């Protein structure tokens, strides 16, 4: 049995994550997540309040996106 914790995300977030993985040419989702965490560690402290608010707003927009299956 796999004891690793899983991160459940909605489909729009999964789609964007897959795009990032493909863009980075990452071999695994773990490698992609580690890259994003490294970016966070390097750049978060330099964000302005306005930039942070814009990122939060964009994250919320991504989470709300729905895809239509016709």
N, C-alpha and C positions, 0 to 999 in steps of 0.2 A: 504494500500500500504506500502511495506517495504521501509523505508527511509535509511536503511543502505547502504553504498557504497559497491560495489562488486569489487573484484579483478579478472580481466580476465587474464588467463594464457594459454599457449599453452598446448597441450596434453602431451608431454614429461615431462613438469614441473608438471602438475597435477598428472601424474603417480608416479613420485618421491615423491611428497607431500603425496600421498595416502600410499606409502610404509612407509614413516616416521610416519604417523598417526597410521598405523597398528603396527609398531615396538614399538612405545611409548604406545600403547594400549589406545590412546586418545579417548574420547567419541565424540568429535566434531572437526571440522576443526579449529574453533576458539582456542580451547585448544592447538592444534598442532602449530598454528601460534604463540600463546603466548609463548610457550616453545621455539620455534626457536628465537623469539625476545629476550627472557631472555638469551639464549646462546650467541646471538650477543652482548648484553650489557655486559655480564661477560667476554667474551673472545676476543672481537675485539681489544681492546686497547693493548693486549699482543701479537698480531700477528706481525711477522716480515714482512718486505716488500715482501720478497720472498713467504712466506706463503699466504699473501694476493693476490699476483699475481696468485699463483696456484689455489686459491679458485675462483678467477674471471674467470680464464681459464676454470675450471671445470664447473662453472655455464653456461658459454657460450656453452660448449659442450652439456650439458643437454638440453639447449634451442634449439639447432640445431638438436637433435635426432628426427628421424622420425620413425614411426612404419609402417610396411607393412601389409596391410589387404589383404590376399590372399583368 
